[in-house]
Amino acid sequence: MDEGIGSVDGQSDIAEMSFEQALSALEEIVQSLEAGDVPLDQSIALYERGEKLRAACQKRLDDAQARIERIVTDSAGQASGTQPFDEQS
C-alpha cells in the first residue's frame, strides 16, 4: 500500500503531511472504498482514516482562510491597507 493509505490508525503521520499529501491520501482511500474490493474490516479502518484526513484538510483550509486578507480601498479606489478576510467592511 501507498503511504497515503498505509498507517490506518495513526494520527501523527497525518499531522506531518502537507495539505496536498493529505488530500491525495484521502482521494486514494475514496477510490479504494468506491472500488468495493476491500474487506469489510479494512474498509472500516480506511473510512476512519479518511475521516481523520478530511478533518485535517478542513482544518488547514480553515486556517488558511483565517490568514487571507483582502485589500481595503479608499474613496478614490486606491489600496489603503488590508483587513482580515472575515472582518466586515
ZIJO-V669990 format. One record per residue. N is the residue number from 1. RES is the residue in one small letter. OMEGA is omega in radians with two decimals (NA if undefined). NEAR is the number of other ideal C-beta (glycine too) atoms within 10 Angstrom. Layout:
n: <N,N>
res: <RES,RES>
omega: <OMEGA,OMEGA>
near: <NEAR,NEAR>
This chain:
n: <1,2,3,4,5,6,7,8,9,10,11,12,13,14,15,16,17,18,19,20,21,22,23,24,25,26,27,28,29,30,31,32,33,34,35,36,37,38,39,40,41,42,43,44,45,46,47,48,49,50,51,52,53,54,55,56,57,58,59,60,61,62,63,64,65,66,67,68,69,70,71,72,73,74,75,76,77,78,79,80,81,82,83,84,85,86,87,88,89>
res: <m,d,e,g,i,g,s,v,d,g,q,s,d,i,a,e,m,s,f,e,q,a,l,s,a,l,e,e,i,v,q,s,l,e,a,g,d,v,p,l,d,q,s,i,a,l,y,e,r,g,e,k,l,r,a,a,c,q,k,r,l,d,d,a,q,a,r,i,e,r,i,v,t,d,s,a,g,q,a,s,g,t,q,p,f,d,e,q,s>
omega: <3.08,3.12,3.13,3.14,-3.05,-3.00,-2.99,-3.04,-3.05,3.06,-3.05,3.13,3.10,-3.14,-3.13,-3.12,2.96,3.09,-3.08,3.11,-3.14,3.13,3.11,3.11,3.10,3.11,3.11,3.14,3.13,3.13,3.13,-3.13,3.13,3.14,3.07,-3.12,3.13,3.11,-3.06,-3.11,3.13,3.09,3.13,3.12,3.11,3.11,3.13,3.10,3.12,3.10,3.09,3.11,3.11,-3.14,3.13,3.11,-3.14,3.12,3.13,3.08,3.11,3.11,3.13,3.14,-3.14,-3.13,-3.11,3.07,3.08,-3.11,3.10,3.14,3.09,-3.08,3.12,3.13,3.14,3.09,-3.12,3.12,3.12,3.01,-3.14,-3.09,-3.03,3.10,-3.12,3.13,NA>
near: <11,9,12,19,20,12,14,16,9,12,12,7,17,18,10,9,18,9,14,9,15,23,18,16,25,21,13,19,24,15,10,18,16,9,8,7,8,17,8,7,8,14,15,13,16,19,15,13,23,20,12,20,25,15,13,19,18,10,12,15,12,9,10,11,10,10,8,10,11,12,10,12,12,9,6,6,7,8,9,11,9,12,12,11,12,9,10,5,6>
